[in-house]
Amino acid sequence: MKVIDLFCGAGGFSEGFERAGFEIVRAYDIWAPAILTHNQNHGNGKQIAFKGDIYEISMLDNEEFEKWIPDTEVIIGSPPCIAFSNSNKSGKADKTEGIKLIEAFLRIVARKMSKPNSKLKYWVMENVENSLGFVEDNYTAEELSWPELGDFILNVPQKRIFNMKYFGVPTNRKRSICGLYPDLQELNGEKDIITLGEVQKALGKPTPLSYSNSSEIVKDPIYGIEMLSKELTDHHYVKEVPYFEWIKAKRQKQDKGYMGKMAFPENKDKPARTIMATLSGSSRESMIFNLEDSENRYRFPTIREVATLMSFPIDFRFYGDSDSVKYRMIGNAVTPKFSYEIAKVIRQNLNYQMSNDRFSVRKKFNKDILFTNLNGTVFDLKKEKPKKFESKYSYHVPYIIEKSYRVGLENQFSDGVVHWKTKIHYSQGKNAKVYENIFVNLCLYEQEEILKITKFIKKYIRETYSFENIQIQYCKTVEDRDGVGPDELLQAIKEFVESNNQFDRFVFIKEIGKEISMKIVTSYYLLENILKGIEDGI
C-alpha cells in the first residue's frame, strides 16, 4: 500500500508507516535539511522527498496536480503548528497562516477523494492540540476554495486528542489527530509508560572521550534494535548549560506558582515533557539534565536522547550541520511509534498481510552522502553578553507567590531616563489584577520587626543609591556584576522575608479588599520604600 506524506519534515510520520509495511512514494517539505534527512532514512535509497510548497501544490491545475500527487491509498501530513502552539504568544498568535496550511492539506485530500474510482482510503492529519478547534466537521467546495469539487463534501469523521505516552512514546505529548482512519485505542496505562530514566539507561551516558573504544551493546527501548554504543550517532558529546542560562530556566520552571511548578532538572521517573523545536537553556520549556559526575552543573540532552524520547529508532540519522538544526527536526516531528500504531490499525482494517512489518529492521545509509556526527564534538561554554542600557526588566520577588499574589519590580524609560516601580500582581491572563500605591500601616509589625525593616531599607538605599545604577548592574553579565541590581535586590528581599516566621499570617489590605499574606505585604513595603528613598535621595 502506498502513502504520500505532506509537510513531511525529517520523516517521523513516514517512519511509522514504513515500519508498518507501507511504501512511501512521495513526500514534500520546504526545508532542505529535513528533505535530505527524509531521503536518507526512507525509500531504500530512492529519492522520494522533494521540495514543494503544499499550498501551491494544492492549487495546481489537474494535470500538474496529478504529477505531484499520484494516487495512493493513504495521505498523511502535519501542517506547521507554530501558530497554534501554546508557546507562541501564550497561544494568542495569529492563526491565519496555520489555517491556510491546514486547508491546503484538506484541499489535496478532497481533490483526491472526489475523483471517480478514487484509490484514497484513509487520510490522517497531525497537529498540536490547540489546532483542533480550527478544523471543521466537513468542508464544501467553496470552503476549500476549489469550485471543481462541485457538490463533494469532505467529511472529517475523526477529530481526537491523543497523548503519545499511551502509545509507547516516552514523551508526554498531546496531539490533535484528524481525518479518516479506524478507531485507535491506547496501548498502555500509566504503569507501562516508558520513562526518561529508562531511555537514558538504555542509551547509556554520553562518553565523548572513550566511546570509540567501547564494545558495549545498546538496545533500543522501543524497537528492540541492537547496535554497538560507539555506532550511536549524535550521542557521545556533552554540551553544558552555562550558569546564567540554567539559573534563569530554573526560576522560570519553579518560580511561576500561578502556572504550576516544573521539575528542575528533568524528572527521570516520568516520561519526558513535550519536546520543543528550539534548543534553549534559559526558558520554562528548556529540557535540562544533570551533568554526570558533577554537582550543580547541567547539560543539554544529546540529539540521540531527544530523538529516542520522540520514539525515533536509535539508528535514525539527522542530516543537519549543527545540534540546533537536528533538534529542530526532532521537535517538529510526528512521533514515529504513534505513527506506526495508526498505520497498523489501517493495515489491519484493510486485511493487509502483516508479513511486511519492518518494526525492528536496521537502516542502511549511503556513505557517499556527507553526514555530520556530533560524537566527540567539543562545545565551548556559551558566554553571556551584556544587555543594552534600554533593556526592559520585569520580575517578582523570587519564590514568594502566595495565593496567586506576587510583588513585582519593573523599569520604565522616559526620555532616556530609567525609573523603577513596584506593584502587587494577582494571577495572570483574564483574571490578572495590578495594585500600586498601597498604604501599609506599621502597626501591623512588632517594634523589633520595624527596626529590622528600617535597617534593611536603609542598607539597600545605600547600596543601590540610584535608579541608573540598578539598571547598569542589570545590564552587566552575571559574572561582571559588582553591585546590587534588580535580581540581587529581589533576592535580598526574599531572604529577609523568609527569615521571619512572623510574616506567616494574613492581613486585610484596604486597596485590595482582601486578606493577603504578610510576606506579600512586607515585600511590597520594603521595595516601595527602597525605591522611594532612592528617588528622594535619602
C-alpha positions in Angstrom: 0.0 0.0 0.0 1.2 3.4 -1.0 1.4 6.6 1.1 2.1 10.3 0.4 3.5 12.4 3.3 2.7 16.2 3.1 4.7 18.6 5.3 7.0 15.6 5.8 9.8 17.2 7.8 12.5 14.7 8.7 10.1 11.9 8.3 8.6 10.9 11.6 5.2 10.2 10.1 6.7 8.3 7.2 8.9 6.3 9.6 6.0 4.8 11.4 4.1 3.9 8.2 7.2 2.4 6.6 7.9 0.3 9.6 4.3 -1.0 9.4 5.0 -2.2 5.8 3.7 0.7 3.8 5.5 2.2 0.9 6.2 6.0 1.0 6.1 7.0 -2.7 6.3 10.8 -2.3 6.9 13.3 0.5 7.1 17.1 0.4 8.6 19.8 2.6 10.3 23.2 2.0 13.3 22.8 4.4 16.4 21.3 2.8 17.9 19.5 5.9 14.6 17.8 6.6 14.2 16.7 2.9 17.8 15.3 2.9 17.1 13.5 6.2 13.9 12.0 4.9 15.5 10.7 1.8 18.5 9.1 3.6 16.2 7.3 6.1 13.4 6.2 3.7 12.8 4.8 0.3 15.6 2.3 0.2 17.9 4.8 -1.4 15.4 6.3 -3.9 14.6 10.0 -3.8 11.0 10.2 -2.6 11.1 13.5 -0.7 11.2 16.7 -2.7 11.0 20.4 -2.1 7.4 21.5 -2.5 5.1 24.2 -1.2 1.9 22.4 -0.1 -0.3 25.4 -0.6 1.0 25.9 -4.2 0.7 22.2 -5.0 -2.9 22.2 -3.7 -3.8 25.0 -6.2 -2.2 23.4 -9.3 -4.3 22.6 -12.4 -5.4 19.0 -12.6 -2.7 17.7 -14.9 0.2 19.2 -12.9 -1.6 18.3 -9.6 -1.7 14.6 -10.6 2.0 14.6 -11.4 2.8 16.0 -7.9 0.2 13.9 -6.0 0.0 10.4 -7.5 -2.8 8.1 -6.5 -2.3 6.3 -3.1 -4.3 4.5 -0.5 -3.2 6.9 2.3 -2.3 10.5 2.6 -0.6 11.7 5.9 0.7 15.1 6.9 1.4 17.5 9.7 0.9 21.2 8.7 3.3 23.5 10.6 1.8 24.2 14.0 3.6 27.2 15.3 0.6 29.5 15.0 -1.5 27.1 17.2 1.2 26.4 19.8 0.7 27.4 23.4 4.4 28.5 23.5 3.7 31.1 20.7 2.5 34.3 22.4 0.7 32.2 25.1 -1.4 30.6 22.4 -2.7 34.0 21.1 -0.7 34.2 17.9 -2.4 35.0 14.6 -3.9 31.7 13.3 -4.4 32.8 9.7 -1.3 31.1 8.2 -1.9 27.9 10.2 -5.5 27.7 9.0 -4.3 28.3 5.4 -1.9 25.4 5.5 -4.5 23.1 7.1 -6.9 23.9 4.4 -4.2 23.3 1.7 -3.8 19.8 3.1 -7.5 19.2 3.2 -7.9 20.6 -0.4 -5.4 18.0 -1.6 -7.3 15.2 0.2 -10.6 16.4 -1.2 -9.3 16.6 -4.7 -8.0 13.0 -4.5 -11.1 11.6 -2.7 -13.6 13.3 -5.1 -12.0 11.6 -8.2 -14.1 8.9 -9.9 -13.0 5.5 -8.5 -10.7 7.2 -6.0 -7.9 5.0 -4.7 -7.7 7.0 -1.5 -9.0 5.1 1.5 -7.6 6.9 4.6 -6.0 10.2 5.5 -4.5 11.4 8.7 -3.5 15.0 9.8 -1.5 15.6 12.9 -1.1 18.9 14.7 -0.8 20.4 18.2 -4.0 20.0 20.3 -5.0 23.7 20.1 -5.5 23.3 16.3 -8.5 21.0 16.9 -10.8 24.0 17.3 -9.9 25.2 13.9 -10.8 22.0 12.0 -14.4 21.8 10.9 -16.5 18.7 10.7 -16.9 19.0 7.0 -15.8 21.2 4.1 -17.6 22.3 0.9 -16.0 23.2 -2.4 -16.5 26.9 -1.5 -14.8 26.5 1.9 -11.8 24.8 0.3 -11.7 27.4 -2.5 -11.9 24.7 -5.2 -15.1 25.0 -7.3 -14.3 21.9 -9.3 -15.2 19.8 -6.3 -18.8 20.6 -7.1 -21.2 19.0 -4.6 -18.5 16.9 -3.0 -18.2 17.4 0.8 -15.1 16.4 2.6 -16.1 14.9 6.0 -13.7 14.8 8.9 -15.1 11.8 10.9 -12.3 11.6 13.4 -11.2 14.6 15.5 -9.4 13.5 18.6 -6.7 14.3 21.0 -4.1 11.6 21.9 -1.3 11.6 24.4 1.7 10.0 22.8 2.9 8.5 26.1 0.0 6.0 25.9 1.3 4.6 22.6 4.8 3.6 23.7 6.4 7.0 23.2 8.5 8.2 26.2 7.1 11.7 26.0 4.1 13.5 27.5 3.0 15.0 24.2 -0.6 15.7 23.3 -1.6 15.9 19.7 -4.6 16.5 17.6 -5.3 13.7 15.1 -7.9 14.4 12.5 -9.0 12.5 9.4 -10.4 9.3 8.1 -8.9 6.4 10.0 -10.0 3.4 12.1 -10.6 3.7 15.8 -7.4 3.9 17.7 -7.1 2.6 21.2 -4.4 3.4 23.8 -1.8 0.7 24.2 -0.7 1.2 27.8 -1.8 2.8 31.0 0.3 4.9 33.5 2.1 1.8 34.9 3.6 0.8 31.5 4.7 4.3 30.3 8.4 4.4 29.3 10.2 7.0 31.4 13.0 9.4 30.7 15.2 7.4 33.1 14.6 4.1 31.1 15.6 5.8 27.9 18.8 7.2 29.4 19.6 3.8 30.9 19.1 2.1 27.6 21.3 4.6 25.7 24.0 4.9 28.4 25.6 8.1 29.4 27.5 10.2 26.8 31.2 9.3 26.9 32.9 11.7 24.4 36.4 10.7 25.4 36.1 6.9 25.4 33.1 5.9 23.3 35.2 4.9 20.3 36.8 2.1 22.3 33.5 0.8 23.7 32.2 -2.7 23.0 29.0 -2.1 24.9 25.8 -3.2 23.2 22.8 -0.7 23.2 19.3 -2.0 22.8 16.5 0.4 21.6 13.9 0.7 24.4 11.1 0.8 21.8 12.1 -1.2 18.7 14.5 -3.7 20.2 17.2 -2.8 17.7 20.7 -3.6 18.9 23.9 -1.9 17.9 27.3 -1.0 19.4 27.3 2.1 21.6 30.1 3.6 19.5 27.8 3.3 16.5 25.2 5.5 18.0 25.3 8.9 16.2 24.9 12.2 17.9 25.1 10.9 21.4 28.7 10.9 22.7 29.2 14.6 23.4 28.5 17.0 26.2 27.1 20.4 25.8 27.0 22.2 29.1 24.3 24.7 30.0 26.0 27.9 31.3 25.1 29.2 34.8 23.4 32.4 33.5 21.1 30.3 31.4 20.2 27.4 33.8 19.6 29.7 36.7 17.0 31.6 34.6 15.5 28.3 33.4 15.2 27.1 37.0 13.5 30.2 38.0 11.1 30.1 35.1 10.2 26.4 35.9 9.9 26.6 39.7 9.0 30.2 40.4 5.8 30.5 38.4 3.3 29.4 41.1 0.3 30.6 39.1 1.4 28.5 36.2 2.5 25.4 38.1 5.9 24.2 39.0 8.1 22.1 36.7 10.9 19.8 37.6 14.5 21.1 37.5 16.4 19.2 36.3 14.1 16.8 34.5 12.3 14.1 36.5 13.7 10.7 35.3 10.8 8.8 36.8 8.3 10.3 34.3 8.2 10.4 30.5 9.8 13.5 29.0 7.9 16.7 28.8 6.8 17.9 25.4 9.9 18.4 23.3 10.0 21.8 21.6 11.6 22.7 18.3 14.1 25.2 19.8 17.2 24.2 21.7 17.2 26.6 24.7 18.8 26.6 28.1 17.0 29.6 29.7 13.3 29.1 29.2 10.5 27.4 31.1 10.3 24.8 28.2 14.1 24.1 28.3 15.0 20.4 28.7 17.9 20.2 31.1 19.7 17.2 32.6 22.2 16.8 35.4 25.8 16.8 34.2 27.0 13.3 35.1 29.6 13.1 37.9 29.3 16.8 38.6 27.5 18.9 41.3 25.4 21.9 40.4 26.2 21.7 36.7 23.8 20.8 33.9 23.8 19.8 30.3 21.5 19.8 27.3 20.1 16.4 26.2 22.0 14.8 23.3 20.3 14.6 20.0 20.1 10.9 20.3 18.4 11.2 23.7 15.8 13.6 22.4 15.3 11.5 19.2 14.7 8.3 21.3 12.3 10.2 23.6 10.4 11.1 20.5 10.4 7.4 19.5 12.8 7.6 16.6 14.8 4.4 16.3 18.3 4.5 17.6 19.8 4.1 14.1 17.8 7.0 12.6 20.2 9.8 11.3 19.5 13.5 11.2 21.3 15.3 8.4 22.0 18.7 9.9 25.2 20.6 10.3 24.5 21.6 13.9 22.8 20.4 17.1 20.2 23.1 16.8 19.2 22.1 13.2 18.9 18.4 14.3 17.0 19.4 17.4 14.5 21.4 15.4 13.9 18.4 13.0 13.1 16.3 16.0 10.9 18.8 17.9 8.8 19.4 14.8 8.3 15.7 14.0 5.4 13.4 14.3 6.4 10.6 16.8 7.2 7.5 14.7 5.9 5.0 17.2 2.5 6.7 17.3 2.5 6.8 13.5 3.3 3.1 13.5 0.2 2.4 15.6 -2.0 4.4 13.2 -0.5 2.6 10.2 -1.1 -0.8 11.9 -4.8 -0.3 12.5 -5.2 0.9 8.9 -3.3 -2.2 7.7 -5.5 -4.4 9.8 -8.7 -2.7 8.7 -7.7 -3.4 5.1 -6.8 -7.0 5.9 -3.3 -6.2 4.6 -0.8 -9.0 5.4 1.4 -8.4 8.4 4.4 -10.1 6.8 5.7 -6.8 5.5 6.1 -5.4 9.1 9.6 -3.8 9.5 9.2 -2.8 13.1 12.7 -3.9 14.2 14.6 -3.6 10.9 18.0 -1.8 10.9 18.6 1.0 8.4 21.3 1.2 5.7 22.8 4.6 4.7 24.6 5.9 1.6 28.2 6.5 2.7 28.7 9.0 -0.1 26.3 11.5 1.5 28.0 13.8 3.9 26.8 13.2 7.5 27.8 15.4 10.5 28.1 13.1 13.5 28.2 15.2 16.8 30.1 12.4 18.6 33.3 13.7 20.1 32.3 17.4 19.4 33.7 19.8 22.0 31.2 22.7 22.6 32.5 25.9 24.1 30.6 27.1 27.1 28.3 29.9 25.9 29.3 33.3 27.2 26.7 35.8 28.4 26.5 39.1 26.6 25.9 42.5 28.3 22.5 44.0 27.8 21.8 47.4 26.2 21.0 50.1 28.7 17.4 50.4 27.4 16.7 46.7 28.2 13.4 46.2 29.9 13.1 44.3 33.2 10.0 42.8 34.9 10.1 40.1 37.6 8.8 39.4 41.1 10.3 38.6 44.5 11.5 35.1 43.7 9.7 32.1 45.0 7.2 34.2 47.0 3.8 33.7 45.4 1.0 33.5 47.9 -2.5 32.6 46.7 -1.5 34.0 43.2 -0.2 37.3 44.7 3.3 38.4 43.9 5.3 41.6 44.3 6.8 42.8 41.0 9.6 45.1 40.1 9.9 46.7 36.7 11.7 49.5 34.9 10.3 52.3 32.8 12.0 54.8 30.5 11.2 58.4 29.8 13.4 60.5 27.6 16.3 58.0 28.2 16.0 58.2 32.0 15.2 55.0 33.8 12.7 54.7 36.6 11.8 51.7 38.8 8.4 50.8 40.0 6.9 48.1 42.2 3.4 46.7 42.1 1.4 43.8 43.6 0.2 41.4 40.9 -2.6 38.9 41.1 -2.8 35.9 38.8 -2.4 36.3 35.0 -4.4 36.3 31.8 -8.1 37.4 32.0 -8.0 37.2 35.9 -5.0 39.4 36.2 -5.1 42.4 38.5 -2.4 45.0 39.4 -2.3 47.1 42.6 0.0 50.0 43.4 0.2 53.0 45.8 -0.8 50.7 48.7 -0.7 52.0 52.2 1.0 49.6 54.7 0.3 50.5 58.3 3.4 49.9 60.5 1.0 48.9 63.3 1.0 45.5 61.6 4.5 44.9 62.9 6.1 44.4 66.3 8.7 47.1 67.3 11.6 44.7 66.8 10.3 43.9 63.2 10.1 47.6 62.5 13.7 48.1 63.5 14.8 45.3 61.2 12.7 46.6 58.3 14.1 50.1 58.7 17.7 48.8 58.8 17.1 46.7 55.7 15.6 49.6 53.8 18.5 52.0 54.6 21.1 49.4 53.7 19.7 48.9 50.2 19.0 52.5 49.6 22.7 53.0 50.3 23.9 50.0 48.2 21.7 50.7 45.2 21.9 54.6 45.5 20.4 55.4 42.1 17.9 54.1 39.6 20.6 54.4 36.9 23.0 52.2 38.9 20.3 49.5 39.3 19.9 49.5 35.6 23.7 49.4 35.0 24.1 46.4 37.2 21.2 44.6 35.4 22.8 45.2 32.1 26.1 43.6 33.2 26.7 39.9 32.8 26.2 37.8 36.0 29.9 37.3 36.1 30.7 41.0 35.9 28.2 42.4 38.4 29.8 44.2 41.3 26.8 45.8 42.9 23.1 45.4 43.6 20.9 45.1 40.5 17.2 44.2 40.4 17.8 40.5 40.7 20.1 40.9 43.7 17.6 43.3 45.3 14.7 40.9 44.9 16.7 38.0 46.2 17.7 40.0 49.3 14.0 40.8 50.0 13.1 37.1 49.6 15.7 36.1 52.1 14.7 38.8 54.6 11.0 37.9 54.4 11.5 34.2 54.6 13.8 34.5 57.6 11.0 35.9 59.8 8.2 33.5 60.9 6.1 36.5 62.0 5.2 37.0 58.3 3.4 33.7 58.1 0.0 35.3 58.6 -2.6 37.1 56.6 -3.9 40.7 57.0 -6.6 42.8 55.4 -5.4 45.4 52.8 -8.0 48.1 52.0 -6.8 48.8 48.5 -7.1 45.1 47.6 -10.2 44.4 49.6 -9.0 41.1 50.8 -6.7 39.5 53.3 -3.3 38.7 51.8 -0.1 37.2 53.1 2.2 39.4 55.2 5.1 38.0 53.0 3.5 39.9 50.1 2.7 43.0 52.2 6.2 43.1 53.6 7.9 42.5 50.2 5.9 45.4 48.8 6.6 47.7 51.7 10.4 47.0 51.5 10.6 47.5 47.8 8.3 50.6 47.7 10.3 52.4 50.4 13.7 51.5 49.0 12.7 52.9 45.6 11.1 56.0 47.3 14.3 56.5 49.3 16.5 56.3 46.1 14.2 58.7 44.3 14.1 61.2 47.2 17.9 61.0 47.6 17.7 59.9 51.2 
